[in-house]
Structures are given as structure tokens and as C-alpha cells.
Amino acid sequence: MKTILVFGFVSVFMFFNIGCAASKRAEQGSGPQVKFVQGEDKIDVMIGGELFTSYMYGGELTKPVLYPVKTPSGIKVNRGAPFEEIEGEKTDHPHHVGIFFTYDKVNGAGFWNNSTSPPQIVHKKVTAMKGGRGKGKLCTVMDWTGMNENVLLKETRTMVFTAGEGQYAIDFSIDLTAQDKKVVFGDTKEGMFAIRAAQWLRERDETGHYISSNGDKTAKKIWGKRARWVSLEGDKDGKEVGIAILNYKPSTNYPTYWHARNYGLFSANPLGQGDFQRRRKLSDPKPFALTLEPGESAHFNFYMVIYDGKRTPEQIENMFAGFSK
């Protein structure tokens, strides 16, 4: 069984004294003002006075999510369900909500496929919330609560929101720490960092098309393989729009495997290694088998870019090279 221990986590925590991961990426930049507005069970992320997204964590949600998600020109790139009905939009897989981070086999508890609780990832507190010119940082703490309402994992998350030219980005830095009991992550394709794309961004019968850092095109060729990044681009009322997800070190089991589907699920899953290898009929598939003893942590890094226009593979690769430094 594989165990991942993140060293130095305590010292970083004490340095900031706010439970927020250190990051040079959170320093002030240039560009429109990024501002956070506290609401009821949500925090709106405003860029240049317009809503980019909201961190939502209340009501009947089984995990905190980011919804909606908009390009700088205001085009919403994710599915409306369950927050709003959009004519002609599919409502399958009700657990696919906004941008989300979860996994389906955690000590046997299915945190991915559930649309009712338990289990549930419960927002506990905000440890930092600071806007600024061109960038803003939001840090949160969550409990991964199992079927018996026992806390299996403590999640500490830093989200850095950046306003760039023709694009917005979110840098996700996430630590999962086992609590009182050993935590075993099962071998499944059902995870982990994901966005459910808008209907028009679907590859199936719509305008969407995937490409990976390996040069693979279409969900069928990308699914179940490792890649540093994957992009999904499409056309909304004559305007080209895209989403790119970049996975970077020291993220667990880098580079991640991809659970990209032509019906609109766009997900990076570093933990389902054996399941992907079996389904792709690789010889001698090897589960990653992440196991955390009490107090041990696993670290995950994902960078999501939402943009107007097109990005060539070379442009995304340059973005990755610059960012991953």
C-alpha cells in the first residue's frame, strides 16, 4: 500500500497562522480588482466588479463547489443543474456540480456518486480571504464525514484567483489529512478534481473538443491516460471558449490520469490508476493504493484556466512551463 506524507506542513501552517498554504502565486499583481463578498452559505468572487464564480457550501450540497464559472466576457462554461434549469440541457449525473473535488472510495464511503448525505464534505471555516489587484486568495477547511458522521479526512484548501488577459485562472492547492483512523483510497475511476461543462461544450453532439499535453485528441483517446494538462474548447454563439486543467508537482501521483468524458465531465483523477489501466487493457495493472495513517497527508495541485478565444497546445505548454516553475 502506498503512503504519502507531506513534510513541512506544520511549519507552513504556523508561519501563516491562518491555516492557509504559503504561495508566491498569491502575491499582488496587476489587472482588475479581485474581491470576495460574503453571502449566505457562499462567497462570491468578483473580478472587475463582475461575478466570476461563487464558492458555495450550504444547503443540501454534498460537497463545496464553485458555481457558476464564467469567462472574462461573461460566458458561463459549466452546467446549470442543480442550481438553474437551462432549456435543452442534460441533467444526468446529478452529483456533477460546478467545479468540485471529491473521490468515491474513501474507507468504503462513496463521496463522488452521492447527491444526498451522508457521506458529506462539510465546510467548516474560512481561514483567509484577501482580495487585491489582479489576484485574490481564499483559504478554507473542510471535514470529509463518513456514513457514521465520523470525520475521516481534514481538507485544507488554498484557492488563488488570477485575472489575466482574456482569461481567469484558479490555482488549487489541497491537503487531505487523515484523522483518527487509517484512510484507504480505493481503486476507482470515480474522481477527483472536476468540472461539469456546459451543454454546448460537450464533445458528444456539440461543439466541444479535447486535446492533451500528449497530443491526444477526443475524450476516447485521452481517457484513462496520464497527461500534464488537458484542454476542452468549444463554440458559444460564434465565440470560441475554453477550459484547461493543468496538474503540477508536487501533486500526488503526478502527472494525473484523466477521467474525461464526451458528455461533459472533465476530471483529473490521480488515484484511480489501476482502474484506468485495467479498463485500457494494460498488462499487469497496478493500483496506486494511497493509504494515510492518522496525521499523514496527501497533497494535490491543479490549475484551471477559463478563457475566451482559442489556445494552441504550444500556448498551453508554455503556460504550464512558466507556472510549474
N, C-alpha and C positions, 0 to 999 in steps of 0.2 A: 504493500500500500504506500502511496506517495504522500509525504507530509511537506507542507510549505510553511516556513516560519519567516516572518518579516522581522529582521533585526533592526533595532534603532527606532522602532515605532514609538516607544515610551518617551524617548528623549525628544522626538519631534513634537509629540503631544504636549510635553511640559514646556517646550520652548515657546509655543504659541499660547499656551494656557487657555485655549478656547476650543480644543478638540478638533482643530482644523489642520489638515495636512499642509506642510510647507510647500510652496510652489512659486518659483520665479515667474511662472506664467500669469500669476495673479497681480503682478505689478502694474501700475498705471501705464496706459498707452495713449494713443491719440484716436480721434474719431468721435462719434456721437456718445452722449452720456448713457451709461448703463445704470439703471435704477431699480431697486426692489421695493415692491409695495405689498405690505401685509394685508391679506383679506381673511375671510372666514374659511379655514381649512385649506388655504392656498397662499402662495406668494407669487405675485405677478412679476415677470422680468420685462422691464420696459427698456427699449433702446431708442434713443432719439424721440422719446415721448410716445412711441407706439409699442403695442404689446408684441413681444417676440414669442414668449411662452409663459406658462404658469407651472410652478411646482405644486402639484395637487396631492393631498394626503388624507382627506377626510371622507366622511360618508360611508358608503359601502365598498369602497375600493379595497382590494386585497393586497395592494402594494402602492407606494407613492409613484406617481407618474408625472411626466411633463406633457402638458396639453394646453392649447394647440401648439403647433410648431410652424413658424412662418418664415419665409424668405424675406430679405430686406424690402422687396417690392410688395410684400403682404400676401403672397400666395401660401395657403396652408398645405403642408406636404404630408400630413398624417390623416388617417381615417377619423371620421366624426364620432362613430359609435364608441362608447355608450352615451356620450355627452350631448350629441345632437344627431338628428336624423337628416341624412342627405339623400335626396331622390336618386334612386338607381344604385346606391352604394351597398355593397355586401355587408352582412352583419355576422358572418361566420366567426368562429373562434372568439367568443366574447371576452376572453382573457387577454387578447391583444389590444392593449390600451395605450395610446400615446407612445412616448419613449419609456421603456421600463427595464429593470434589471432584477432578474429572479432565476430560479432553477427548479427543476421538477422533482428531483430525488435527493432530499436532504434528511438523512436518517429515516428515509422512507416517506417523508412528508412531501406532498406534491404542491410546491409553491408556484409552479408555472401554469398548470392547466386549470387552476381553481378560479372561478368567478364569484364564489361565495366563501366566507370564512367559517371555521379555521381550515388550513393554516393561514397565516397573515403576516405580512411585513408591516410593522406598525411604526409610524413616525413618532419619535419621542421628543426631539428638541432640535432647535437651530442653535449652532454653536458660533457661527459667524455669518454676517450678512453685510457686505460692504460694496457699494457701487463706486463708479468712477468713470473717468474719461476713457472710453474705448473698451473698458473691462470692468467686470464685477465678479465677486466671489460669494458663493453661498455654500455653507457647510452644515451638514445635518447628521443626526444619529438616528438609527432605526433598530428595532428588535425583530428578528426572524422568529416568530412564535409558532410552535408546532401544534399538533392536534390536541394536546392536553394543556395548551396555553403555557407550555414551558418554553423559555427563551433558549433557542439553540445557538443563534449567532447574534452578535452585535455588529451592525454595519455602520461604519463611519465613512462619510462621503464628502468629497470636495467637488464642487462644480464651478468652473471658471467660464464665464460667458464673455465672448470676444466679438466686437463689431468690426468687421473688416470691409474692404472694398467689394461690394456686390455679394457679400457672404457673411453669415453669422456662424459662430462655432461654439461648441461646449466641450470643455476638457473635463472628463470624468476620472477622478482618482478615488478608488474604493477599496476599503479594507474590510474583510469579513473575519471576525474573531470568535472562536468557539468559546462558549461559556462554561457551564458546569460539567458538561459531558463531551465525550469524543464525538465529533461530527464527521460523517462519511457522506461524500457526494457520489451518488450512483452514476452509472454509465448510461447516459441518455442524450439524444439529440435535442431534447426539450429545454432549451435555454439559449442565451443567458442575458446578453445586452442587446436590446432590440427596439425597433420602431415598426409599427404597422402603418404602411404607406397608404396614401390616399388612393381612391379607386382609379383615377387616371394615371397613377404611377405604377399600377400593376403591369407586369410583363405579359400576363395572360389576357389576351383580347384588348389590351390598352396600349399606351404609348411607352411604357417603361422598358428599359434595357439595362442589364447589369454588366459590369466589367470588373475584373480583379487585378491585383498587382502582378499576378502570374500571366496576364494576358487572356485568361479565360473569359468567355462571353456567354451569357444566359445563365439563369439560375441552375439549370440542369448540370452544366459543366462546373459551376462554382461550388455547388452544394457539397458539403462533407469534405472539402479540401482546406488545407492551410493557405493563408494569404495575409500579407501585411495590411492590405486595405481592400475594400470593395466599394464601388460607387453604383448608384442607381439614378438614372436620368430619364426624364420624360418631357412631355409637352402639355402645357395647360393653356388652352385658348390661344395657341400660337406662340406662347412664351416657353422657352426652354428652362428647365428647373432641375436641380439635382440634390442628392444626399450622398455624402461619402462618410464611411466609418473607417477610422484608422486605429489599429491596435499597435501599441508601442511598449518597449521594455520599460520597467521590469515586470510587466503584466504576466500573471501566472500562465504557464504553458504557451508562451509566445513562440511563433505567431499563431493566432487563434484559428480554429476551424470555423466554417460558416454554415449557418442554417438559413440560407437564402431561398425563398420560395417565389414562384411566379405569380401567386395570388396576392402578394403584397407584404408578407412577413419578411423583414430584413434584419437578420440576427447574427451576432457573433457569439460562438459558443466554444470556449477553450476547454471545457471539461467533458464534453461528450465524445472524446477521441475514439474509444473502442467501438461505440455505436456507429459512428460515421465510417470507420474503417470496415466494419462488418457489412454495412449496407452498400458500400462501394466495392465489396467483394475483394478486399485486400487480403493477401495471405498473412496468417498469424497476426490478427488484430490485437492491439494492446490497449486496454483501458487505462486512462490516466489515473483513476482511483485516488483523487485528492482526499486526504484524511487530515483532520485537525484535532490535536489533543487540546484539552482545556487551556485557554490562554494563548494558543497559537493562532496565527493569522495568515490569510492569503490576500494578495494584492492584485488589483485589476486596473488597467488603464485603457480608456477608449476616448477617442477624439472624434466628435461628429461635426461635420461641416454641412450647412444648409445654404445653398447658393442659387442665385439667378444666373441664367446662361448655361454654357457648357464648360466642362473642364476636361482637357485631354489627359490621357494616362500619364504623360510626362509632367503635366502641371501638378497632378495629384502626387506623383512620385517626388517631385521637388518639394511640395508641401510636407510630405512625410519626412523627407530627409532633413529639412530645416527644423521641423517640430520635434522629431525624435532626438535631436541633439540635447 
